[in-house]
Amino acid sequence: KGPAPEALAQRKAKSVQQQLKLNEEQYKGIYEAELNYQKELETAHANGYEPGPGQSMQMNMTKDQGYKKALTAAQYTKYESMQPKAASETNR
């Protein structure tokens, strides 16, 4: 069994906080979005399956909406530019 969702969410939120210079309120928003995502992932794994591409995309969209709420427009643009591009976008 891997690290707890809380630990994973905290690590990711701290990383984003450092890269984007988040204030405490923004950090909490990123942490919440990340925690929800990690918990969904853990539930899937606990039930013995890996989320399919459609479900993964939905989970990521929900997480990104949480990020969007927490960040300024400029921070969100920078966050997006830090993300690895999905294969479908790379192959255009």
C-alpha atoms as one frame of an Amber mdcrd trajectory, in Angstrom:
protein
   0.000   0.000   0.000   1.339   3.405  -1.004   1.361   6.674   0.919  -1.924
   8.002   2.298  -3.929  10.351   0.033  -3.343  13.144   2.573   0.433  12.731
   2.287   0.312  12.700  -1.508  -1.995  15.734  -1.603   0.233  17.621   0.821
   3.364  16.864  -1.207   1.727  18.006  -4.457   0.216  21.130  -2.870   3.575
  22.103  -1.349   5.242  21.663  -4.724   2.633  23.874  -6.428   2.899  26.374
  -3.554   6.645  26.731  -4.116   6.390  26.968  -7.900   3.533  29.484  -7.933
   4.192  31.335  -4.647   0.762  30.566  -3.197  -0.653  32.215  -0.111  -2.158
  30.068   2.666  -5.702  30.308   1.298  -4.586  29.220  -2.181  -2.546  26.372
  -0.692  -5.682  25.081   1.063  -7.639  25.165  -2.197  -4.941  23.218  -4.048
  -4.651  20.751  -1.178  -8.442  20.140  -1.180  -8.559  19.619  -4.961  -5.576
  17.289  -4.795  -6.947  15.384  -1.784 -10.278  14.721  -3.513  -8.380  13.461
  -6.562  -6.091  11.194  -4.506  -9.047   9.773  -2.557 -10.901   8.940  -5.787
  -7.780   7.217  -7.060  -7.368   5.288  -3.818 -11.013   4.168  -3.917 -10.530
   2.869  -7.458  -7.370   0.986  -6.479  -9.036  -0.390  -3.326 -11.782  -1.772
  -5.557  -9.145  -3.422  -7.682  -9.202  -1.334 -10.825  -7.291   1.413 -12.576
  -9.488   4.321 -13.765  -9.979   4.176 -17.537  -9.056   7.091 -19.815 -12.547
   8.617 -19.609 -12.690   8.411 -15.819  -9.121   9.690 -15.464  -9.964  12.642
 -17.688 -13.073  13.392 -15.603 -11.063  13.173 -12.357  -8.406  15.490 -13.767
 -11.003  17.991 -14.973 -12.569  18.088 -11.502  -9.132  18.558  -9.937  -8.274
  21.326 -12.417 -11.525  23.132 -11.585 -10.436  23.152  -7.942  -7.046  24.512
  -8.985  -8.709  27.169 -11.134 -10.797  28.347  -8.155  -7.740  28.596  -5.911
  -5.332  30.297  -8.325  -5.248  33.638 -10.100  -5.581  33.491 -13.899  -1.833
  34.093 -14.292  -0.973  31.356 -11.782  -3.331  28.919 -13.471  -1.762  29.584
 -16.867   1.653  28.925 -15.351   0.331  25.763 -13.663  -1.012  24.515 -17.002
   2.328  25.156 -18.687   4.044  23.034 -15.998   1.812  20.016 -16.706   2.997
  17.249 -18.999   0.900  17.341 -22.143  -1.525  14.491 -22.702  -0.570  12.133
 -25.522  -3.551  13.218 -27.612  -2.396  16.852 -27.498   1.192  15.945 -28.353
   0.217  14.002 -31.461  -1.683  16.812 -33.178
